[in-house]
Amino acid sequence: MLSPPPFRSTARVRTAAPSRRAQLRLLGLFLAFVLVALGLYAPSFDGPFYADDLWNIRHNVGVHSLTPGALAGLLDPGGEAARLTQNWAPVHLFAHAVEWRFFGEDVAPYHLVNALVHAVTSFLLGLLLLRAGLPFLAAWMGAVFFLVHPANVEAVAWIYQLKTTLALGLTHVALLLLGPRPGFATAAFVVALTTKAIAALALPVAVVAGWAARESAPRWAWLGLWAALVVLFVVLSYPVLHSTNSQVPPLDPDLSVRLVTVLALGGRYLALAASGYGVAAFRDVPLAHSLFEPWAFLGLLGSLLVGARLAVCLVGRRLEAAFWAWAVVAFVPVCQLLVPFLHNMADRYLYPILPGLIGGCLLLGHEIAGRLTPGARLWVGRSSFALAAVLCVLLAHQTFLRAEVWSRPALLQAHTMYRYPEGHLALQHRAAEAAARGDVDAAVTALRSNMQRGDLAFQLLLQNPGLARIRREPAFQQLVQDMARRWLELEPRFWNPSQGELLNFADAHKILGDLEASEARLLRALERGGSLDALVRRDLEALRKEQ
C-alpha cells in the first residue's frame, strides 16, 4: 500500500514533522542539486541573447521598466506584450522585467537564474515522488534523472524559456501544497498558470490523484475553484492564442497523415525521454504516412501501453494513474494535432512531460518489486540502482556537451541544419547560399518551402542581407507579394490587432501597392498607442511621401 500521496488532505492523515536529521539531509540534497545544475550548465553561461530572447527581452521595451504603467501593460491580455510574445503570460514577462532591472544586457546572470530554477524544479519533483510512496533512493534517483536529462538543455540554456522551468516548478509547488495548504496551493497554481499555460496540467493530475485517494468534499471544492480559474484563463487568453495559432497551417491537409505523424512524434518523445536519443534544437521532423514506419509504430505501441496502464490504475484507484495522466495531458498541447507549431517538435516540449513518465515508471517498478521475494527484491533493487546511476552519468555528460552548443548560436544552427537538412533553418541557409551565387530559382524554391510551412515573415526577407543580391529579381518580389497576400488573408481572424500586427498588415498592403489601406492600418496603430508609436510615425511619414 502506498504511503500518503502528495495531494491527500491532512484532515485524515497527518505525517510527523521531519526530524532535524531528515531536514539536514534534504538541505544537503538541495545543495547537491544546485551544484550539479550549475556545473552541467556552466558552458552555456556566456551564450548571448538568441532568437526569442532578442525581440522578447533585449529589444522589448515592455520588460525594460517596472513602472505601474509597464506592469499594467504586462497584465493586459489584449495588450502589446501578450501580442508580441503570442501568449498571455504576465508572470513570465514580469520575471524578465525584474531580471532586466538587475542584469541589463549581461547574459550570464540570466543563465544562472535558469539553472537555479531548474535545480529547484528537479528537487521539488523528488519531494513529489517521495510523497507518492516511493523509496528514498528511487524517488531521488528519479529527480536526478530529470535534473541531468539532456532534453532539458533547451529549456534551461535558452534564456527566454525561463517560463517553462518556472511554470513547472510552481506546478510542483501547487501539487505538494494542495493537501496541507490548499490556499497557498491555489495561489501557486495561479502564478504557474500565468507563467505558462502548460501549468494547467496540475488540475487533471490533482483530480486523478484525488480519485485514487478517495478524497473528501473539501478537496473537490478547491479543485472546482482550480477548474474555474482555468476557464477564466482560457477566456482571457483565447483572443491572442486564436490569432497566433491561425498563422500556422496544419501539419498536413490529410487527417490520416496528421494522426500517424502525432504517433510518430510520440514515439520520438518516448525514445528521447528514455535515453536522450535525438536531442536537437529547432526540429523539423518529417511527416509519417504509415503505422509501419518505425517511429509511428513505436508511438502506437507506447500509446497502447500507457493507455492500458492508465486504465488499470484508474480502475484500481492507484496514485500511479496521476503520473500517467500527467504525461498524457502534457503531451496533448504539443502533439501538433490541435495546435500546429512552426517547428513540429522541440526538446523543451518534453520538459513538462518527463516528470509524468518518470513517476509512472518508478511507481510501476515499485509495485512489481513488491511482488518479489525479499532476496530477489534486494538484488533487483541494487541492480536497478546501479544501472540508473550509470545512465544518469551518461546523460549528465551529454547534457554538459549540449550546454556548450547553446553557448554559440552559429554552432547551434550548424548542428540543427546537419540534423534536419530539409528543416526551416536549413532551407533559410540554402536560400542565402543560392542568393550569394545568383541562383534565383534555387533561393526562391527554398523560401517557398518555408512559406508552405507557415513562415510568412516577408519583412525579414526584405531585411536579410544574405538575400540582397536577388532582392530586385521578379521571382523574389513575387514570393514576397505572395507571402504578404497570405498574411492579409489572416487579417479577419485578428479581432483586436496589436500595434505590431497592424504594422505587419500595413507593410503587406504597401507591398501589394494599396497605399491607402496601408495608411489606414498605420493610423489605427497610432490611435491604439503603445511602445511602437515612434516606428508607426516613421512609417506613416515615409508612406505619405510616396503618395
C-alpha positions as CSV (number, residue, x, y, z in Angstrom):
1,M,0.0,0.0,0.0
2,L,1.3,3.4,-0.9
3,S,2.1,5.9,1.8
4,P,0.1,9.1,1.9
5,P,0.1,10.7,-1.6
6,P,1.3,14.2,-2.1
7,F,-2.2,15.6,-2.6
8,R,-4.0,13.9,0.3
9,S,-5.8,16.1,2.7
10,T,-4.3,16.4,6.2
11,A,-7.8,16.3,7.8
12,R,-7.5,12.5,7.9
13,V,-3.7,11.8,7.6
14,R,-1.1,13.8,9.3
15,T,2.6,12.9,8.9
16,A,5.1,13.7,11.6
17,A,7.3,16.7,11.0
18,P,10.6,15.7,9.6
19,S,13.4,15.3,12.2
20,R,16.4,17.7,12.2
21,R,18.5,15.0,10.7
22,A,16.0,14.5,7.9
23,Q,15.9,18.2,7.3
24,L,19.7,18.4,7.1
25,R,19.6,15.5,4.6
26,L,17.1,17.3,2.4
27,L,19.2,20.5,2.7
28,G,22.3,18.6,1.6
29,L,20.4,17.1,-1.3
30,F,19.1,20.5,-2.4
31,L,22.6,22.0,-2.3
32,A,23.8,19.0,-4.4
33,F,21.1,19.6,-6.9
34,V,22.2,23.2,-7.2
35,L,25.8,22.4,-7.6
36,V,25.1,19.7,-10.3
37,A,22.9,22.1,-12.2
38,L,25.5,24.9,-12.1
39,G,28.2,22.6,-13.2
40,L,26.3,21.0,-16.0
41,Y,25.1,24.3,-17.5
42,A,28.2,26.4,-16.8
43,P,29.3,26.1,-20.5
44,S,26.1,27.9,-21.6
45,F,26.5,30.9,-19.2
46,D,28.3,33.1,-21.8
47,G,25.7,32.3,-24.5
48,P,24.3,35.6,-25.9
49,F,20.6,36.5,-26.3
50,Y,19.3,34.4,-29.1
51,A,16.2,34.2,-31.3
52,D,13.2,34.7,-29.0
53,D,15.5,36.4,-26.4
54,L,16.2,39.2,-28.8
55,W,12.7,40.5,-29.5
56,N,11.0,39.4,-26.2
57,I,13.7,40.6,-23.8
58,R,16.6,42.6,-25.3
59,H,14.5,44.7,-27.7
60,N,11.2,44.5,-25.8
61,V,10.7,47.9,-24.1
62,G,7.7,46.4,-22.3
63,V,10.0,44.5,-20.0
64,H,12.6,47.3,-19.6
65,S,10.6,49.1,-16.9
66,L,8.9,48.3,-13.6
67,T,6.7,51.3,-13.6
68,P,3.0,50.9,-12.7
69,G,2.1,51.6,-16.4
70,A,4.5,49.0,-17.7
71,L,3.3,46.4,-15.2
72,A,-0.3,47.1,-16.2
73,G,0.7,46.5,-19.8
74,L,2.1,43.1,-18.9
75,L,-1.2,42.2,-17.2
76,D,-3.4,43.2,-20.2
77,P,-4.5,40.0,-22.0
78,G,-5.0,42.0,-25.2
79,G,-2.1,44.3,-24.8
80,E,1.1,44.7,-26.8
81,A,3.1,42.4,-24.5
82,A,0.8,39.5,-25.0
83,R,0.6,40.0,-28.7
84,L,4.3,40.4,-29.1
85,T,5.0,37.2,-27.2
86,Q,2.0,35.4,-28.7
87,N,0.9,34.3,-25.2
88,W,-0.7,35.8,-22.2
89,A,2.0,35.1,-19.5
90,P,2.3,38.2,-17.3
91,V,4.3,36.4,-14.6
92,H,6.9,35.2,-17.2
93,L,7.3,38.7,-18.6
94,F,7.4,40.2,-15.1
95,A,10.3,37.8,-14.2
96,H,12.2,39.0,-17.2
97,A,11.4,42.6,-16.3
98,V,13.0,42.1,-12.9
99,E,16.0,40.4,-14.4
100,W,16.4,43.3,-16.9
101,R,16.2,45.7,-14.0
102,F,19.2,44.0,-12.3
103,F,21.1,42.4,-15.1
104,G,20.5,44.5,-18.2
105,E,22.4,43.0,-21.2
106,D,24.7,40.9,-19.1
107,V,23.6,37.4,-20.1
108,A,25.5,35.3,-17.5
109,P,23.0,36.1,-14.6
110,Y,20.0,35.1,-16.8
111,H,21.6,31.7,-17.5
112,L,22.4,31.4,-13.8
113,V,18.8,32.0,-12.8
114,N,17.6,29.4,-15.3
115,A,19.9,26.8,-14.0
116,L,18.9,27.5,-10.4
117,V,15.2,27.3,-11.2
118,H,15.8,24.0,-13.0
119,A,17.6,22.7,-9.8
120,V,14.7,23.8,-7.6
121,T,12.1,22.2,-10.0
122,S,14.1,19.0,-10.1
123,F,14.3,18.9,-6.3
124,L,10.6,19.5,-5.9
125,L,10.0,16.6,-8.2
126,G,12.0,14.5,-5.8
127,L,9.7,15.6,-3.0
128,L,6.6,14.7,-5.1
129,L,8.0,11.2,-5.9
130,L,8.9,10.7,-2.2
131,R,5.4,11.7,-1.1
132,A,3.9,9.4,-3.7
133,G,5.2,6.4,-1.7
134,L,8.4,5.6,-3.5
135,P,11.5,4.5,-1.5
136,F,14.0,7.3,-0.8
137,L,16.6,6.1,-3.3
138,A,14.1,5.5,-6.1
139,A,12.5,8.9,-5.6
140,W,15.7,10.9,-5.6
141,M,17.2,8.9,-8.5
142,G,14.1,9.9,-10.5
143,A,14.7,13.5,-9.6
144,V,18.4,13.2,-10.6
145,F,17.4,11.7,-13.9
146,F,15.2,14.7,-14.6
147,L,18.0,17.1,-13.4
148,V,20.6,15.7,-15.7
149,H,18.5,14.8,-18.7
150,P,19.9,16.4,-21.9
151,A,16.5,17.1,-23.4
152,N,16.1,19.7,-20.7
153,V,19.1,21.7,-22.0
154,E,16.9,23.7,-24.5
155,A,14.5,24.8,-21.7
156,V,17.4,25.7,-19.3
157,A,20.1,27.1,-21.6
158,W,17.7,29.3,-23.6
159,I,17.1,32.4,-21.6
160,Y,13.5,33.0,-22.8
161,Q,12.4,29.5,-21.7
162,L,12.5,30.5,-18.1
163,K,8.7,30.3,-18.4
164,T,8.9,26.5,-19.0
165,T,11.2,25.7,-16.0
166,L,9.5,28.2,-13.7
167,A,5.9,27.2,-14.6
168,L,6.7,23.5,-13.9
169,G,8.4,24.3,-10.6
170,L,5.4,26.3,-9.5
171,T,3.2,23.4,-10.6
172,H,5.1,21.1,-8.4
173,V,4.6,23.5,-5.5
174,A,0.9,23.6,-6.1
175,L,0.6,19.8,-6.1
176,L,2.7,19.5,-3.0
177,L,0.7,22.1,-1.0
178,L,-2.8,21.1,-2.2
179,G,-3.3,18.7,0.8
180,P,-1.8,20.6,3.7
181,R,-2.2,24.2,2.4
182,P,-4.9,24.4,-0.3
183,G,-5.0,28.2,-0.2
184,F,-1.3,28.5,-0.9
185,A,-1.5,25.7,-3.4
186,T,-4.2,27.7,-5.3
187,A,-2.0,30.8,-5.3
188,A,0.9,28.8,-6.6
189,F,-1.4,27.4,-9.3
190,V,-2.5,30.8,-10.4
191,V,1.1,32.1,-10.6
192,A,2.1,29.0,-12.5
193,L,-0.7,29.3,-15.0
194,T,0.1,32.9,-15.7
195,T,3.7,31.9,-16.2
196,K,2.9,29.3,-18.9
197,A,-0.3,27.7,-19.8
198,I,1.1,24.2,-19.5
199,A,0.7,24.5,-15.7
200,A,-3.0,23.7,-16.3
201,L,-1.9,20.1,-16.2
202,A,-1.9,20.3,-12.4
203,L,-5.7,20.2,-12.5
204,P,-6.3,16.8,-14.1
205,V,-3.3,15.4,-12.2
206,A,-4.9,16.5,-8.9
207,V,-8.3,15.2,-10.0
208,V,-6.9,11.8,-10.8
209,A,-4.9,11.8,-7.6
210,G,-8.0,12.7,-5.6
211,W,-9.9,9.9,-7.2
212,A,-7.2,7.4,-6.3
213,A,-7.0,8.7,-2.7
214,R,-10.9,8.8,-2.3
215,E,-10.6,12.4,-1.2
216,S,-13.4,14.2,0.7
217,A,-15.5,17.1,-0.3
218,P,-13.2,20.0,0.8
219,R,-10.6,18.9,-1.7
220,W,-13.1,18.8,-4.5
221,A,-14.3,22.3,-3.7
222,W,-10.7,23.6,-4.1
223,L,-10.3,21.7,-7.4
224,G,-13.6,23.2,-8.6
225,L,-12.0,26.6,-8.0
226,W,-9.0,25.5,-10.0
227,A,-11.3,24.5,-12.8
228,A,-12.9,27.9,-12.7
229,L,-9.5,29.6,-12.8
230,V,-8.5,27.5,-15.9
231,V,-11.7,28.5,-17.6
232,L,-11.1,32.2,-16.8
233,F,-7.5,31.9,-18.1
234,V,-8.7,30.3,-21.4
235,V,-11.2,33.1,-21.9
236,L,-8.6,35.8,-21.2
237,S,-6.0,34.1,-23.4
238,Y,-8.2,33.0,-26.3
239,P,-8.0,36.1,-28.5
240,V,-4.2,36.2,-28.6
241,L,-3.9,32.4,-28.9
242,H,-6.5,32.3,-31.7
243,S,-4.8,34.9,-33.7
244,T,-1.4,33.3,-33.2
245,N,-2.4,29.8,-33.9
246,S,-4.3,30.7,-37.1
247,Q,-1.0,31.8,-38.7
248,V,0.4,28.3,-38.9
249,P,-1.2,25.7,-41.2
250,P,-1.9,22.1,-40.0
251,L,0.9,19.5,-40.4
252,D,-0.8,18.1,-43.5
253,P,-4.3,18.6,-45.1
254,D,-4.8,14.8,-44.8
255,L,-6.2,13.9,-41.4
256,S,-4.8,10.4,-41.5
257,V,-1.3,11.8,-42.1
258,R,-1.7,14.1,-39.2
259,L,-2.8,11.3,-36.9
260,V,0.1,9.0,-37.9
261,T,2.5,11.9,-37.5
262,V,1.2,12.5,-34.0
263,L,2.0,8.9,-33.1
264,A,5.5,9.3,-34.7
265,L,6.1,12.3,-32.6
266,G,5.0,10.4,-29.5
267,G,7.5,7.7,-30.4
268,R,10.3,10.2,-30.8
269,Y,9.5,11.7,-27.4
270,L,9.5,8.3,-25.7
271,A,12.9,7.5,-27.2
272,L,14.2,10.9,-26.2
273,A,12.8,10.6,-22.6
274,A,14.2,7.1,-22.1
275,S,17.7,7.7,-23.4
276,G,18.3,11.2,-24.6
277,Y,18.4,9.9,-28.1
278,G,18.0,12.6,-30.8
279,V,18.5,15.8,-28.8
280,A,18.4,18.7,-31.2
281,A,17.1,22.3,-31.4
282,F,14.6,23.7,-33.8
283,R,13.4,20.3,-35.0
284,D,11.6,19.8,-38.3
285,V,11.0,16.1,-38.3
286,P,9.4,14.6,-41.4
287,L,5.8,13.6,-41.6
288,A,4.8,10.0,-41.1
289,H,2.5,8.3,-43.6
290,S,2.2,4.7,-42.3
291,L,1.8,3.0,-39.0
292,F,4.6,0.6,-40.1
293,E,7.2,3.4,-40.1
294,P,9.4,2.8,-37.0
295,W,8.6,6.0,-35.1
296,A,4.9,5.7,-35.8
297,F,4.9,2.1,-34.7
298,L,6.8,2.9,-31.5
299,G,4.4,5.7,-30.8
300,L,1.4,3.4,-31.3
301,L,2.9,0.8,-29.1
302,G,3.8,3.3,-26.4
303,S,0.3,4.9,-26.6
304,L,-1.3,1.5,-26.1
305,L,0.9,0.6,-23.2
306,V,0.5,3.9,-21.4
307,G,-3.3,3.9,-22.1
308,A,-3.7,0.4,-20.8
309,R,-1.7,1.1,-17.7
310,L,-3.6,4.3,-17.0
311,A,-6.9,2.5,-17.3
312,V,-5.8,-0.3,-15.0
313,C,-4.5,2.2,-12.4
314,L,-7.7,4.3,-12.6
315,V,-9.9,1.2,-12.1
316,G,-7.7,0.2,-9.2
317,R,-7.6,3.7,-7.8
318,R,-3.8,3.8,-7.7
319,L,-1.9,7.0,-7.4
320,E,0.3,5.9,-10.3
321,A,-2.6,6.9,-12.6
322,A,-1.9,10.5,-11.7
323,F,1.6,10.4,-13.2
324,W,0.5,8.6,-16.4
325,A,-2.3,11.2,-16.8
326,W,0.4,13.9,-16.2
327,A,2.4,12.6,-19.2
328,V,-0.6,12.3,-21.5
329,V,-2.1,15.7,-20.6
330,A,1.3,17.4,-21.1
331,F,1.7,15.8,-24.5
332,V,-1.7,16.8,-25.9
333,P,-0.9,20.6,-26.3
334,V,2.4,19.8,-28.2
335,C,1.2,16.8,-30.3
336,Q,0.5,19.2,-33.3
337,L,-3.0,17.8,-33.8
338,L,-4.9,20.5,-32.0
339,V,-2.5,23.4,-32.4
340,P,0.3,23.3,-35.1
341,F,3.6,25.0,-34.5
342,L,6.2,26.2,-36.9
343,H,8.7,23.6,-35.5
344,N,6.7,20.4,-35.0
345,M,8.9,19.0,-32.3
346,A,11.2,20.5,-29.7
347,D,13.3,19.2,-26.8
348,R,11.7,21.8,-24.5
349,Y,8.2,20.3,-25.1
350,L,9.4,17.2,-23.2
351,Y,10.2,19.2,-20.1
352,P,6.6,19.0,-18.6
353,I,6.0,15.5,-19.9
354,L,9.1,13.9,-18.4
355,P,8.0,14.1,-14.7
356,G,4.9,12.1,-15.5
357,L,6.8,9.4,-17.3
358,I,9.4,9.2,-14.5
359,G,6.8,8.9,-11.8
360,G,4.7,6.4,-13.7
361,C,7.6,4.1,-14.5
362,L,9.0,4.3,-10.9
363,L,5.7,3.5,-9.3
364,L,5.1,0.6,-11.7
365,G,8.6,-0.7,-10.9
366,H,7.9,-0.3,-7.2
367,E,4.7,-2.3,-7.5
368,I,6.4,-5.1,-9.4
369,A,9.3,-5.2,-6.9
370,G,6.8,-5.5,-4.1
371,R,5.7,-8.9,-5.5
372,L,9.2,-10.4,-5.4
373,T,10.7,-12.3,-2.6
374,P,12.9,-10.3,-0.2
375,G,16.1,-11.7,-1.7
376,A,15.0,-11.1,-5.3
377,R,13.8,-7.6,-4.4
378,L,17.2,-6.7,-2.9
379,W,19.1,-8.0,-6.0
380,V,16.7,-6.2,-8.4
381,G,16.9,-3.0,-6.4
382,R,20.6,-2.9,-6.3
383,S,20.9,-3.8,-10.0
384,S,18.4,-1.1,-10.9
385,F,20.1,1.5,-8.9
386,A,23.5,0.7,-10.5
387,L,22.0,0.8,-14.0
388,A,20.2,4.1,-13.2
389,A,23.3,5.6,-11.8
390,V,25.3,4.7,-14.9
391,L,22.6,6.1,-17.1
392,C,22.5,9.3,-15.2
393,V,26.2,9.8,-15.5
394,L,26.0,9.2,-19.3
395,L,23.1,11.6,-19.6
396,A,24.9,14.2,-17.5
397,H,27.9,14.0,-19.8
398,Q,25.6,14.5,-22.8
399,T,24.0,17.5,-21.1
400,F,27.3,19.2,-20.4
401,L,28.3,18.9,-24.1
402,R,24.9,20.1,-25.2
403,A,25.1,23.1,-22.9
404,E,28.3,24.2,-24.7
405,V,26.5,24.0,-28.0
406,W,24.0,26.6,-26.7
407,S,26.8,29.0,-25.9
408,R,27.4,29.7,-29.6
409,P,24.4,30.4,-31.9
410,A,26.4,29.6,-35.0
411,L,27.2,26.1,-33.7
412,L,23.6,25.6,-32.6
413,Q,22.4,26.5,-36.1
414,A,25.0,24.3,-37.8
415,H,24.0,21.4,-35.6
416,T,20.3,21.9,-36.4
417,M,21.0,22.2,-40.2
418,Y,23.1,19.0,-40.0
419,R,20.3,17.1,-38.2
420,Y,17.5,18.4,-40.4
421,P,18.7,19.2,-43.9
422,E,15.2,19.9,-45.0
423,G,14.2,21.9,-42.0
424,H,13.3,25.5,-41.6
425,L,16.8,26.8,-40.8
426,A,18.5,24.6,-43.4
427,L,16.2,26.0,-46.1
428,Q,16.9,29.6,-45.0
429,H,20.6,28.9,-45.2
430,R,20.3,27.2,-48.5
431,A,18.4,30.2,-49.9
432,A,21.1,32.6,-48.7
433,E,23.8,30.4,-50.3
434,A,21.9,30.3,-53.6
435,A,21.3,34.0,-53.5
436,A,25.0,34.6,-53.0
437,R,25.9,32.8,-56.2
438,G,23.0,34.4,-58.1
439,D,20.8,31.3,-58.3
440,V,17.4,32.9,-58.0
441,D,15.3,29.8,-58.7
442,A,17.0,27.7,-56.0
443,A,16.7,30.5,-53.4
444,V,13.0,31.2,-54.1
445,T,12.2,27.4,-54.1
446,A,13.8,27.0,-50.7
447,L,12.0,30.1,-49.3
448,R,8.6,28.9,-50.8
449,S,9.0,25.6,-49.0
450,N,9.3,27.6,-45.7
451,M,6.2,29.6,-46.7
452,Q,4.2,26.5,-47.1
453,R,5.2,25.5,-43.5
454,G,3.7,28.8,-42.2
455,D,6.7,31.2,-42.4
456,L,5.1,34.4,-43.5
457,A,7.8,36.8,-42.3
458,F,8.1,38.7,-45.6
459,Q,9.7,41.7,-43.8
460,L,12.6,39.6,-42.7
461,L,13.2,38.6,-46.3
462,L,13.5,42.2,-47.3
463,Q,15.9,42.9,-44.4
464,N,18.0,39.8,-44.8
465,P,21.5,40.9,-46.1
466,G,22.1,37.4,-47.4
467,L,19.3,37.9,-49.9
468,A,20.3,41.4,-51.1
469,R,21.6,40.1,-54.4
470,I,18.3,38.8,-55.6
471,R,16.0,41.3,-54.0
472,R,15.1,43.0,-57.3
473,E,14.5,39.8,-59.1
474,P,10.9,39.3,-60.3
475,A,10.7,35.8,-58.8
476,F,11.8,37.0,-55.4
477,Q,9.5,40.0,-55.5
478,Q,6.6,37.7,-56.4
479,L,7.4,35.5,-53.5
480,V,7.3,38.5,-51.1
481,Q,4.0,39.5,-52.6
482,D,2.6,36.0,-52.2
483,M,3.7,36.0,-48.5
484,A,2.1,39.4,-47.9
485,R,-1.1,38.2,-49.6
486,R,-1.2,35.1,-47.4
487,W,-0.7,37.3,-44.4
488,L,-3.6,39.6,-45.3
489,E,-5.8,36.6,-45.7
490,L,-5.4,36.1,-42.0
491,E,-6.4,39.7,-41.1
492,P,-10.1,38.9,-40.4
493,R,-9.0,36.4,-37.7
494,F,-7.4,39.2,-35.7
495,W,-10.2,40.5,-33.5
496,N,-8.2,43.2,-31.9
497,P,-4.8,43.5,-33.6
498,S,-1.9,44.9,-31.7
499,Q,0.4,47.7,-32.9
500,G,2.9,45.2,-34.2
501,E,0.2,43.2,-36.1
502,L,-1.2,46.4,-37.6
503,L,2.3,47.4,-38.7
504,N,2.6,44.0,-40.4
505,F,-0.8,44.5,-42.2
506,A,0.3,48.0,-43.3
507,D,3.6,46.6,-44.7
508,A,1.7,43.9,-46.5
509,H,-0.8,46.3,-48.1
510,K,2.2,48.6,-49.1
511,I,4.0,45.7,-50.8
512,L,0.8,44.9,-52.8
513,G,0.5,48.6,-53.8
514,D,-2.5,49.5,-51.8
515,L,-1.1,52.6,-50.1
516,E,-4.5,53.8,-48.9
517,A,-5.1,50.6,-46.9
518,S,-1.6,50.7,-45.6
519,E,-2.1,54.3,-44.3
520,A,-5.4,53.2,-42.7
521,R,-3.6,50.5,-40.7
522,L,-0.9,52.8,-39.6
523,L,-3.4,55.4,-38.4
524,R,-5.2,52.7,-36.5
525,A,-1.9,51.6,-34.9
526,L,-1.2,55.2,-33.9
527,E,-4.7,55.5,-32.4
528,R,-4.2,52.3,-30.4
529,G,-1.0,53.6,-28.9
530,G,1.8,51.6,-27.4
531,S,5.6,51.1,-27.4
532,L,5.8,51.2,-31.2
533,D,4.5,54.8,-31.6
534,A,7.8,56.1,-32.9
535,L,8.1,53.4,-35.5
536,V,4.5,53.9,-36.6
537,R,5.0,57.6,-37.1
538,R,8.2,57.0,-39.1
539,D,6.4,54.6,-41.4
540,L,3.4,56.9,-41.8
541,E,5.6,59.8,-42.7
542,A,7.5,57.7,-45.3
543,L,4.3,56.4,-46.8
544,R,2.8,59.8,-47.2
545,K,5.9,60.9,-49.1
546,E,5.3,58.1,-51.6
547,Q,1.7,59.0,-52.2
